[in-house]
Amino acid sequence: MTGHSPIQPFTKLILGNFQNKQDLFTMMKNKIILSSLFVFFAAIAMAQPKKVLADKIVAVVGDKIVLKTDIDNALMDMQRQGIEAPANARCFIMEQALGVKALVLQAEKDSLPVTDEEIDADIENRVRYFVSQYGSIEELERIAGKSVYQLKEEFKPGIRDLKLSNAMRDKIVSDVKMTPNEVKAFFDKIPTDSLAFYESEVEIGQIVSYPKASKDADDYVVEQLNDYKKQIEEGKAFTKMADMYSEDPGVKQNHGQYDINRNSKELDGTWLNKAFTLKEGQVSKPFKTKFGYHIIQLVSRAGDDAVVRHILKIPQVTTIEMKEGFAKLDTVRSKLIAGTINFGTAVDKYSDDEASKFTGGMLQGPNGSFLTIDQLDPAMVAMLKELTLGQYSQPVEYADERGKKGVRVVYLKTKTEPHRENLKDDYSKIATRALEEKKESALENWFYKKIKTYYIMIDPEYQNCEVMEKWVEASKTYASGGKK
């Protein structure tokens, strides 16, 4: 079969952040980060349609084998991403493969728990990603040359290994900690001309109140949705109606159509349950979720997977309700200023933004709670000019990414000026890197001691690789009864 392999998007998730081959292979030396990379490659490569004329065992750790096609597939996945692999790429891939096999082997010996439910949930997430990339379940199956059921079954061994290796890695480094003196020693080793330069960053949080619309506003959107439902049942195309009337931001890309799974944890439960009560072609009555009011049409269903279309309408909030939101947050702000409640508690008690409850109200970015100015919404950037450190803004009108109107109070926790990395301003970042280096060292030490107790076989093709030195040594130690 020709065409792009459905494994490509997932490989991109792994490799997409690397600008060149040097970045990748520098990272491949880091067991903490890469101990699970090969498992990803192995798991997703099985979904690739290919003719296998013969295969060969190129390595063994305990009772775990590495096949030649495993190495080939991992290398091809890198090449698909435009990464020009160096001559010793196979050596790096083999070294990672052996590392994962050793972690899985020890995880099984230690009886680390990985449930079928966890594995199935992980597989569902991957399949949903594939479906979103290719537009539909049917298109994914056409490109893969296999049913979704077959793909899920073929994912299981690799995903199981992924979870076991991660669990074992976490166990090995669970007791690794850093002292302030160790952080300072780590920082002092960094050459001055290698210190990172940081743009201005802030730690900023918000408490959000979404005032409820009036009953009249609710009734109006229900009436609108009933009218859309009638028009659709009379022959109007659902997708065109969604394009014209839906307030779901995703409608611009998907025309209101979604591929869903009954067991999804990411979708609203009420919305999901409603979808699976319908017959194919049936359009639901209007119903309410935390996002607004909807109608759903079931397009097709195959077991726990379904294709649906939906239209979302959000009841409009009037100035009356908005005034109530302002009054609520004005009272909260007064309590914060008086010190009778702290910010995290106020978020938990008063904020209607569910996501922020898991972060104590602090906004999150790629570097955790540290955000550059360009990562903030424009309205918040404007507010920064009026805020000093530790200050809470006046309640201001707010609209989320879906256009839902609310009121928010913004809290500026920290702010840095553009600067070279230093211990005073960047201690937490430096400490994080220092901890990762210490974990990497602990993991390397574990490998060095543990793999000598395993039976190891390595194909002669890989025995002269520099990165394979400890594995070759371990195989000889085991063969000699541990005397080396």
C-alpha positions as CSV (number, residue, x, y, z in Angstrom):
1,M,0.0,0.0,0.0
2,T,1.3,3.5,-0.8
3,G,0.6,6.8,0.9
4,H,1.5,8.2,4.2
5,S,1.6,5.9,7.1
6,P,-0.8,6.6,10.0
7,I,2.1,6.3,12.4
8,Q,3.5,9.6,11.1
9,P,1.6,12.0,13.3
10,F,2.6,10.2,16.5
11,T,6.2,10.1,15.5
12,K,5.9,13.8,14.9
13,L,4.8,14.2,18.5
14,I,8.1,12.7,19.6
15,L,10.4,14.3,17.1
16,G,8.6,17.5,16.2
17,N,10.3,19.6,18.9
18,F,13.8,18.9,17.5
19,Q,15.3,21.3,15.0
20,N,18.0,19.1,13.8
21,K,19.6,15.7,14.2
22,Q,22.0,16.9,16.7
23,D,19.2,18.0,19.1
24,L,17.7,14.5,18.7
25,F,20.7,12.5,19.3
26,T,21.9,14.7,22.2
27,M,18.5,13.9,23.8
28,M,18.8,10.2,23.0
29,K,21.7,10.0,25.4
30,N,19.3,11.1,28.2
31,K,17.7,7.9,29.7
32,I,15.3,9.9,31.8
33,I,13.6,11.5,28.7
34,L,14.2,8.7,26.2
35,S,13.6,5.6,28.1
36,S,10.2,5.4,26.6
37,L,11.0,6.7,23.1
38,F,11.7,3.3,21.6
39,V,8.5,1.9,23.0
40,F,6.6,4.6,21.1
41,F,8.4,3.7,17.9
42,A,7.8,0.0,18.4
43,A,4.1,0.4,19.3
44,I,3.2,2.7,16.4
45,A,5.4,1.0,13.9
46,M,3.2,-2.1,14.2
47,A,0.3,-0.2,12.7
48,Q,2.3,0.5,9.5
49,P,1.2,-1.7,6.6
50,K,4.3,-3.5,5.3
51,K,5.4,-6.8,3.8
52,V,7.8,-8.6,6.1
53,L,9.7,-11.3,4.1
54,A,12.0,-12.2,7.0
55,D,13.0,-10.9,10.4
56,K,16.0,-11.4,12.6
57,I,16.6,-11.2,16.4
58,V,19.3,-8.6,16.8
59,A,19.3,-8.4,20.6
60,V,18.0,-10.1,23.7
61,V,17.6,-8.9,27.3
62,G,16.4,-11.6,29.6
63,D,13.4,-13.0,27.7
64,K,12.8,-9.7,25.8
65,I,13.8,-9.6,22.2
66,V,14.6,-6.8,19.8
67,L,14.0,-7.4,16.1
68,K,15.8,-6.0,13.1
69,T,12.5,-4.5,11.9
70,D,12.1,-2.7,15.2
71,I,15.3,-0.8,14.5
72,D,14.4,-0.3,10.8
73,N,11.0,1.1,11.7
74,A,12.4,3.5,14.3
75,L,15.0,4.8,11.8
76,M,12.4,5.2,9.0
77,D,10.2,7.2,11.4
78,M,13.0,9.6,12.0
79,Q,13.6,9.9,8.3
80,R,9.9,10.6,7.6
81,Q,10.3,13.7,9.8
82,G,13.1,15.0,7.7
83,I,15.8,14.2,10.2
84,E,19.1,13.3,8.5
85,A,20.3,10.5,10.8
86,P,24.0,10.2,11.4
87,A,25.9,7.0,10.5
88,N,25.6,5.6,14.0
89,A,21.8,6.2,14.3
90,R,21.2,2.5,14.5
91,C,23.5,2.2,17.5
92,F,21.6,4.9,19.4
93,I,18.3,3.3,18.6
94,M,19.5,-0.2,19.6
95,E,20.9,1.3,22.9
96,Q,17.5,2.8,23.7
97,A,15.7,-0.4,22.7
98,L,17.9,-2.4,25.2
99,G,17.2,0.2,27.9
100,V,13.5,-0.1,27.5
101,K,13.6,-3.9,27.5
102,A,15.7,-3.9,30.7
103,L,13.2,-1.5,32.4
104,V,10.2,-3.7,31.4
105,L,12.0,-6.8,32.5
106,Q,12.7,-5.4,36.0
107,A,9.2,-3.9,36.2
108,E,7.7,-7.4,35.7
109,K,10.0,-8.9,38.3
110,D,9.0,-6.1,40.7
111,S,5.3,-6.7,39.8
112,L,4.7,-3.0,39.1
113,P,1.0,-2.5,38.5
114,V,-0.2,-1.5,35.0
115,T,-3.9,-2.2,34.5
116,D,-5.7,-3.1,31.3
117,E,-7.9,0.0,31.8
118,E,-4.8,2.3,31.8
119,I,-3.5,0.6,28.6
120,D,-6.9,0.8,26.9
121,A,-7.3,4.5,27.8
122,D,-3.9,5.3,26.4
123,I,-4.7,3.5,23.2
124,E,-8.0,5.3,22.8
125,N,-6.2,8.6,23.1
126,R,-3.8,7.6,20.3
127,V,-6.5,6.3,18.0
128,R,-8.5,9.5,18.5
129,Y,-5.4,11.5,17.6
130,F,-5.0,9.5,14.4
131,V,-8.7,10.0,13.5
132,S,-8.4,13.7,14.1
133,Q,-5.4,13.8,11.7
134,Y,-7.1,11.8,8.9
135,G,-10.6,13.2,9.3
136,S,-12.5,10.0,10.0
137,I,-12.3,6.4,11.2
138,E,-12.9,5.2,7.7
139,E,-10.0,7.2,6.3
140,L,-7.7,5.9,9.0
141,E,-8.7,2.3,8.3
142,R,-8.3,2.9,4.6
143,I,-4.7,4.2,5.0
144,A,-3.7,1.7,7.6
145,G,-5.3,-1.2,5.7
146,K,-6.6,-2.5,9.0
147,S,-9.7,-1.9,11.2
148,V,-9.5,0.3,14.2
149,Y,-10.0,-2.8,16.3
150,Q,-7.0,-4.5,14.7
151,L,-4.9,-1.3,15.3
152,K,-5.9,-1.2,18.9
153,E,-4.9,-4.8,19.4
154,E,-1.5,-4.2,17.8
155,F,-0.9,-1.2,19.9
156,K,-1.3,-3.1,23.2
157,P,2.1,-4.8,23.6
158,G,4.0,-1.6,22.9
159,I,1.8,0.6,25.1
160,R,2.1,-1.9,27.9
161,D,5.9,-1.8,27.6
162,L,5.8,2.0,27.6
163,K,3.8,2.1,30.8
164,L,5.9,-0.5,32.5
165,S,9.2,1.1,31.5
166,N,8.0,4.5,32.7
167,A,6.8,3.0,36.0
168,M,10.2,1.3,36.5
169,R,12.1,4.5,35.7
170,D,9.9,6.4,38.1
171,K,10.6,3.9,40.8
172,I,14.4,4.1,40.3
173,V,14.5,7.9,40.6
174,S,11.7,8.3,43.1
175,D,14.1,9.0,46.0
176,V,16.4,11.4,44.1
177,K,16.3,14.9,45.7
178,M,18.4,18.1,45.4
179,T,19.8,20.2,48.1
180,P,20.4,24.0,47.7
181,N,24.1,23.4,47.8
182,E,23.8,20.8,45.0
183,V,21.8,23.3,42.9
184,K,24.5,25.9,43.4
185,A,27.3,23.5,42.5
186,F,25.4,22.5,39.3
187,F,25.0,26.2,38.3
188,D,28.6,27.0,39.1
189,K,29.7,24.4,36.5
190,I,27.9,26.2,33.7
191,P,30.3,28.3,31.6
192,T,29.3,32.0,31.8
193,D,29.0,32.3,28.0
194,S,26.6,29.3,28.0
195,L,24.1,30.8,30.5
196,A,20.6,31.1,29.0
197,F,19.1,34.5,28.2
198,Y,15.5,34.9,29.4
199,E,12.9,37.4,28.1
200,S,10.7,39.0,30.7
201,E,8.5,36.3,32.3
202,V,5.5,36.5,34.7
203,E,3.7,34.1,37.0
204,I,0.1,35.2,36.8
205,G,-3.2,33.8,37.9
206,Q,-6.9,34.6,37.6
207,I,-10.2,34.0,39.3
208,V,-13.0,33.8,36.8
209,S,-16.7,34.1,37.3
210,Y,-19.2,33.2,34.6
211,P,-22.5,34.8,35.4
212,K,-25.5,32.6,34.5
213,A,-27.8,33.8,31.7
214,S,-31.4,34.4,32.5
215,K,-34.2,31.9,31.9
216,D,-35.4,34.0,29.0
217,A,-32.0,33.8,27.3
218,D,-31.9,30.0,27.9
219,D,-35.4,29.7,26.4
220,Y,-34.4,31.7,23.4
221,V,-31.5,29.5,22.4
222,V,-33.6,26.3,23.0
223,E,-36.2,27.8,20.6
224,Q,-33.4,28.5,18.0
225,L,-32.0,24.9,18.3
226,N,-35.5,23.5,17.9
227,D,-35.9,25.5,14.7
228,Y,-32.5,24.2,13.4
229,K,-33.5,20.6,14.3
230,K,-36.7,21.0,12.3
231,Q,-34.9,22.4,9.3
232,I,-32.4,19.5,9.4
233,E,-35.1,16.9,9.6
234,E,-36.7,18.6,6.6
235,G,-33.6,18.2,4.5
236,K,-31.2,21.0,5.4
237,A,-27.6,19.8,5.6
238,F,-26.5,19.6,9.3
239,T,-22.9,20.7,8.4
240,K,-24.2,23.9,6.7
241,M,-26.4,24.7,9.6
242,A,-23.5,24.2,11.9
243,D,-21.3,26.5,9.8
244,M,-23.9,29.2,9.9
245,Y,-25.1,29.0,13.5
246,S,-22.8,27.0,15.8
247,E,-20.8,28.9,18.4
248,D,-18.3,26.0,18.8
249,P,-14.9,27.5,17.8
250,G,-14.0,24.1,16.2
251,V,-16.8,24.5,13.6
252,K,-14.4,26.4,11.3
253,Q,-12.3,23.3,10.9
254,N,-14.7,20.4,11.3
255,H,-18.1,21.8,10.2
256,G,-19.5,20.5,13.5
257,Q,-18.4,16.9,13.0
258,Y,-16.5,14.8,15.6
259,D,-15.2,11.3,15.9
260,I,-15.8,10.2,19.5
261,N,-15.4,7.2,21.8
262,R,-17.8,6.3,24.6
263,N,-15.0,5.9,27.1
264,S,-13.4,9.3,26.4
265,K,-12.4,11.2,29.6
266,E,-11.8,14.5,27.7
267,L,-15.4,15.1,26.5
268,D,-18.3,16.4,28.6
269,G,-20.1,13.4,30.1
270,T,-23.6,14.7,29.5
271,W,-22.8,15.5,25.8
272,L,-21.1,12.1,25.4
273,N,-24.0,10.1,26.9
274,K,-26.5,12.0,24.8
275,A,-24.7,11.1,21.6
276,F,-24.8,7.4,22.4
277,T,-28.6,7.4,23.1
278,L,-29.3,8.3,19.4
279,K,-30.0,6.2,16.4
280,E,-28.0,6.7,13.2
281,G,-29.4,9.8,11.5
282,Q,-31.4,10.9,14.5
283,V,-31.1,14.5,15.8
284,S,-31.4,15.1,19.6
285,K,-33.7,17.5,21.3
286,P,-31.8,20.6,22.7
287,F,-30.0,19.8,25.9
288,K,-27.7,21.7,28.3
289,T,-24.0,21.2,29.3
290,K,-21.6,23.5,31.0
291,F,-20.7,24.9,27.6
292,G,-24.2,25.9,26.6
293,Y,-27.1,24.2,24.7
294,H,-26.6,21.7,22.0
295,I,-28.3,19.5,19.4
296,I,-26.4,16.4,18.2
297,Q,-26.9,14.1,15.2
298,L,-25.5,10.6,15.2
299,V,-23.9,10.0,11.8
300,S,-22.6,6.4,12.4
301,R,-21.6,4.1,15.2
302,A,-19.3,1.1,15.5
303,G,-19.3,-0.3,19.1
304,D,-17.9,2.4,21.4
305,D,-16.8,4.6,18.5
306,A,-19.1,7.0,16.8
307,V,-19.2,9.9,14.3
308,V,-21.5,12.8,15.4
309,R,-22.4,16.3,14.4
310,H,-23.4,19.1,16.8
311,I,-24.4,22.7,17.0
312,L,-23.7,24.8,20.1
313,K,-25.5,27.9,21.2
314,I,-24.4,29.9,24.2
315,P,-27.2,32.0,26.0
316,Q,-26.3,35.6,26.0
317,V,-25.5,37.2,29.4
318,T,-27.0,40.6,29.9
319,T,-25.5,43.6,31.8
320,I,-27.7,42.6,34.8
321,E,-26.0,39.3,35.2
322,M,-22.6,40.8,34.5
323,K,-23.1,43.3,37.4
324,E,-23.7,40.3,39.7
325,G,-20.4,38.8,38.5
326,F,-18.6,42.0,39.2
327,A,-20.1,42.3,42.6
328,K,-19.1,38.7,43.5
329,L,-15.5,39.2,42.5
330,D,-15.2,42.6,44.1
331,T,-16.1,40.9,47.4
332,V,-13.5,38.1,46.7
333,R,-10.8,40.8,45.9
334,S,-11.6,42.6,49.1
335,K,-11.0,39.3,51.1
336,L,-7.7,38.8,49.2
337,I,-6.5,42.3,50.0
338,A,-7.5,42.0,53.7
339,G,-5.7,38.7,53.9
340,T,-8.7,36.7,55.2
341,I,-8.3,34.3,52.3
342,N,-5.3,33.3,50.2
343,F,-5.3,33.2,46.4
344,G,-5.4,29.4,46.0
345,T,-8.3,29.0,48.4
346,A,-10.2,31.8,46.7
347,V,-9.7,30.0,43.3
348,D,-10.9,26.7,44.7
349,K,-13.9,28.3,46.4
350,Y,-15.0,31.0,43.9
351,S,-13.5,30.5,40.4
352,D,-15.7,29.0,37.7
353,D,-12.7,28.1,35.6
354,E,-12.4,24.4,36.2
355,A,-8.9,24.0,34.6
356,S,-7.3,26.6,36.9
357,K,-8.5,24.7,40.0
358,F,-5.8,22.1,39.3
359,T,-3.1,24.8,39.2
360,G,-4.2,27.1,42.1
361,G,-5.4,29.6,39.5
362,M,-2.0,30.1,38.0
363,L,-1.8,30.1,34.2
364,Q,0.4,27.4,32.7
365,G,2.8,27.4,29.7
366,P,5.6,25.1,28.3
367,N,7.8,26.1,31.3
368,G,5.1,25.6,33.9
369,S,3.8,28.7,35.5
370,F,6.5,31.0,33.9
371,L,5.0,32.8,30.9
372,T,6.5,35.2,28.4
373,I,4.3,38.2,27.5
374,D,3.5,36.8,24.1
375,Q,1.9,33.8,25.8
376,L,-0.8,35.9,27.5
377,D,-4.0,37.0,26.0
378,P,-4.0,40.7,24.8
379,A,-6.3,41.9,27.4
380,M,-4.1,40.5,30.2
381,V,-1.0,42.1,28.7
382,A,-2.8,45.4,28.9
383,M,-3.6,44.8,32.5
384,L,0.0,44.1,33.4
385,K,0.8,47.8,32.9
386,E,-1.4,48.6,35.9
387,L,-0.3,45.8,38.2
388,T,2.5,45.6,40.6
389,L,3.9,42.5,42.2
390,G,1.5,40.8,44.6
391,Q,-1.4,43.0,43.4
392,Y,-4.9,41.9,42.5
393,S,-6.6,43.7,39.6
394,Q,-10.1,45.2,39.8
395,P,-12.7,42.8,38.4
396,V,-12.8,43.2,34.6
397,E,-14.9,41.8,31.8
398,Y,-13.5,38.7,30.2
399,A,-14.3,36.3,27.3
400,D,-12.7,32.8,27.1
401,E,-11.5,31.1,24.0
402,R,-15.0,29.9,23.2
403,G,-16.3,33.5,23.5
404,K,-18.1,32.8,26.8
405,K,-18.5,36.1,28.7
406,G,-17.4,36.4,32.3
407,V,-15.6,38.5,34.9
408,R,-12.1,38.0,36.2
409,V,-9.6,39.2,38.8
410,V,-6.0,38.9,37.8
411,Y,-3.1,38.3,40.3
412,L,0.5,39.1,39.4
413,K,2.7,36.8,41.5
414,T,6.2,37.4,40.0
415,K,7.7,39.3,37.1
416,T,11.3,39.2,35.8
417,E,13.1,41.6,33.5
418,P,15.1,40.3,30.5
419,H,18.3,38.8,32.0
420,R,21.0,36.2,31.9
421,E,20.2,33.1,33.9
422,N,21.1,33.5,37.6
423,L,20.4,31.7,40.9
424,K,18.4,34.6,42.3
425,D,15.8,34.9,39.5
426,D,15.9,31.4,38.1
427,Y,16.5,29.1,41.0
428,S,13.5,26.9,40.3
429,K,14.5,26.4,36.6
430,I,18.1,25.6,37.5
431,A,17.0,23.3,40.3
432,T,14.7,21.4,37.9
433,R,17.6,20.9,35.4
434,A,19.9,19.9,38.2
435,L,17.4,17.3,39.5
436,E,17.0,15.8,36.0
437,E,20.7,15.5,35.6
438,K,20.9,13.7,39.0
439,K,18.1,11.4,38.0
440,E,19.8,10.6,34.8
441,S,23.0,9.7,36.7
442,A,21.0,7.5,39.1
443,L,19.3,5.8,36.1
444,E,22.7,5.3,34.4
445,N,24.1,3.8,37.7
446,W,21.1,1.5,37.9
447,F,21.7,0.2,34.4
448,Y,25.4,-0.2,34.9
449,K,24.8,-2.5,38.0
450,K,21.5,-4.2,37.0
451,I,22.1,-5.2,33.4
452,K,25.1,-7.4,34.4
453,T,22.6,-9.7,36.1
454,Y,20.6,-10.2,32.9
455,Y,21.2,-12.5,30.0
456,I,22.2,-10.2,27.1
457,M,22.8,-11.1,23.5
458,I,23.8,-8.5,21.0
459,D,24.2,-9.0,17.3
460,P,27.8,-8.6,16.1
461,E,26.7,-5.7,13.9
462,Y,26.2,-3.6,17.0
463,Q,29.0,-4.8,19.3
464,N,31.5,-2.2,18.1
465,C,29.2,0.8,18.7
466,E,30.6,3.2,21.2
467,V,27.2,3.7,22.9
468,M,26.8,-0.1,23.3
469,E,30.0,-0.5,25.3
470,K,28.2,-1.1,28.7
471,W,25.8,-3.6,27.1
472,V,28.6,-5.6,25.5
473,E,30.5,-5.5,28.8
474,A,27.4,-6.7,30.7
475,S,26.9,-9.5,28.3
476,K,30.4,-10.7,28.8
477,T,30.1,-10.4,32.6
478,Y,26.9,-12.5,32.6
479,A,28.5,-15.1,30.4
480,S,31.5,-15.4,32.7
481,G,29.3,-15.9,35.7
482,G,29.7,-12.3,37.0
483,K,33.5,-12.6,37.4
484,K,34.3,-9.6,35.1
